Amino acid sequence: MLDLPARISDSLLLLIEAQRAVAHLVIDDAQNLVQAVGHLAHYGLDGLAFGGPAADQIPLLEGLLPLAETPFLIRSMEMPSGRVADVHFFADERTVWVLLLDVTAEYEEARLVQQKSYDMTLLSQREARLIAQLEAANQELTRAHRELDASQARLRSEMRDAERYVRAVLPAPMSQPFVVDWRFVPSTELGGDSFGYHWVDDEHFAIYLIDVCGHGVGSALLTVAVGNTLRSEALPGADFRHPAQVLAALNEAYPMERHGELFSTVWYGVYQPRSGSLRYATAGHPSPIVVSGPAGSSECEARALDAKGPCIGITPTARYQEAQCELRSPARLFVFSDGTYEIGRSDGSMMQLADLMATLSQPLGPGQSELDRVLDAARTAHGPGALEDDFTIVKIAL
């Protein structure tokens, strides 16, 4: 025995009681329960009645009394509460003490270790089978890799051809009777943005920008199709001098359920140089920006051409409204996709339309380009690497 001071012995007893939820029962020589103390509810033994046979109330004692030996230990016995306890029996000539110490944590750990051991045995049996299967699969995978490399080479070639086609259908910049220029930087080889402009007749100049949701082949095919429809004016019954009619007809022609669940935003405007009138309508697209004043002036004023309308392809019965403004020289109209300004910064914030307006309002230095300055601002905000969305902006300068 350790000859410990009373204060140390008491501390150890308190520690055991706190960690093990100690409870004990006292049974007399007639096998009657005479005392029950401690965390009885922890073991499901609360509400015991004294004076009667202990085994009648505590089934775990049945057949154990009187004790054949003392002290006596039953390890890891499940109690009525579901807890697991080591049950210690101590006795003298007249009294039996039954001490309960909670070992649920150790029991669960041992059970898990045993289960792990069993699982490892199963795994070792499966290992041999898996090795054989893996060797066969490796041979098949090697063959598949060779085929995949060849397929990817063909796909890359086809993607380059598709990219060249997408760029080939984009209109060339204009210098007369007014300046039209643009910047187009897709986030992948094939983006979801497209744009165009052309003369509807001698007095009406149409300009439009399309942004199909998503990226990749499906989005690129749809944006080219929509662009070709507008370019060729292939919407029966629509007057291409009236933007609202064009968007309504476009919405009927490209329902998303028939085009891979893809929808698009479109801005369509018609400019009359003689009167300076710009009529326009939008289908869920960002508001264009008009900057008034000479490009090199410090007094340029930027304003957004607000309009509302549902995206193309979502609602079969969608209706669109036209808005109108006047463009007087010197002024620039900027039409763009949301990838031009909705750019996440390294600090987690996002550029807003107001940031783009502020950039366009700044005076230009000698030899500077407004479009290149906007692209530089986007790349600076984003940081290294490709932009997450297609960057598309078109400028008409009067």
Disulfide bonds with the S-S distance in Angstrom:
none
